[in-house]
């Protein structure tokens, strides 16, 4: 029976761990129109980042807005997971009237969970609770 040295066993264990680690990463393949038909009304945004690890997990690609048929402000933000690993984040929208006063709603303090596969981009949507809402703020945190 052939004996194996500690170095041989270490190499096998390292190779197995590398294969296992490579299998843990997830990424997402996507397909879309080369020339999109719809045109988004992009919002010029101001970003305040206090958590650099969160910025990697869920990078804000852009924000656009529209009005619903009922006249409510609708906001859509695209988030991108820049890593190869699936990540979770929490988000919420805050709404403001034309004087800049925050509008309090039943769900004002609620965080919404979002799961992003590796390299996946996802759109999140928020609809203002009232026609009096004229502005918004999107907040993101790590769980």
Secondary structure, DSSP 8 states (H G I E B T S, - for coil): -----HHHHHHHHHHHHHHHHHHH---------SS-SS---B-------S-HHHHHHSEEEEEEEEE-TTS-EEEEEEEE--SSS-EEEEEEEEEEETTS-EE--TTTT--EEEEE-TT-EEEEEEE-SSTTEEEEEEEEE--
